[in-house]
Each structure stands twice: as structure tokens, then as C-alpha cells.
Amino acid sequence: MFRNKKTLILLTAAIVTALLVSGCWLLGITLVLSYDIEDKPAYTNTYFNGWFIDLTTEEDWQDHQDQLDEIYNLLFYGWIENFESTPATGRLYVYKDTTLHTVEEVESNATLVLDGLVIPADTTIEVPLIDLDLKPIRDLIMEGKFGLYAIATNVPFHIRVFDASVVVIFAVEP
């Protein structure tokens, strides 16, 4: 499930932080779901790509779906390789599904959760656990299924997203 030791350490730190902030040590159980994003290259002259995230397929979700009480964190981590000689910059949006087909549709209907992601030219970077803006999409994430859209601010772009995951930290009623 975890691809390397550094990822496990970062994930552990995020969990401990969430528990300390929430005071959940004595009041309940915390459930961490890590959903692997399909590795796929983004060779495109368009401005965006999307992935469908389905937490409901995870065994832990199925075992505890009736006990999910609250979401503490929504995180993204992984590796992104930029094949272009210019930096790739962009934003991440969340929507209820992956039916949006244009940048305009994404920007007017989806919710911005991360802005200012930059991948330097001709470089592969590890994106550490990044907190995504959870407040406006809390109810959507509680449903367990959503679309994650990446929009580039410059085209063409030629990146590859790999070994990436979305991590959701839930409170579970005892």
C-alpha cells in the first residue's frame, strides 16, 4: 500500500497532527483511507485531465461506512514528471463526478481545492502530503465518490502523474 518509507512517515505525521488537533485520542477512532490514483500520462494540448476517485471500493470504507462521522483531512501526494522545457503550473478541482469536459465547465462548476502547484521544467518531483481545501467539499467527500480535475495554466503540457494517492482521514463513531 505504501510505496516508500518517506511516504509512510509523512502520512503518519499527518494522522498524528489530525488526532492532536481534533482531540480524538480518547473520543473515537480515526480511519485513514489511501486511494491510489491510476497512473497515466497527461500528454495533451488541452488544459485539464480528470480522475474518478471511488473510496467506496476500499475495504475499510465498506467496513465502516455507517460509522463515518467527520472528515479531518483531504490530502494528495505522489510524483509528477514534467517533460516540457517550461514549468507546468496548475490547480486541482473536485466535482461530484467526471462529466465535465471543458476548462470553463470545471472552473464554473467544480470546487478549487489546490492552487499554485508548480512542476519545474524537465524535472520529476515528489509532491509531499498536500492539504487540499476540505471545507467547501466536506459533504461530497462523505459520499465517497468524486472527480479530481487537474487544470494547467499553460499548454501544451506533457506531464506524468505516478505513484499518487488521495488520502482521506475520517473520524469513526465508536
Secondary structure, DSSP 8 states (H G I E B T S, - for coil): ---SHHHHHHHHHHHHHHHHHHTHHHH-EEEEEEEE---EEEEESSSEEEEEEEGGGSHHHHHHGGGEEEEEEEEEEEEEEE-SSS-EEEEEEEESSS---SHHHHHHHSEEEEEEEEE-TTEEEEEEEEE---GGGHHHHHHTEEEEEEEESSSSEEEEEEEEEEEEEEEE--
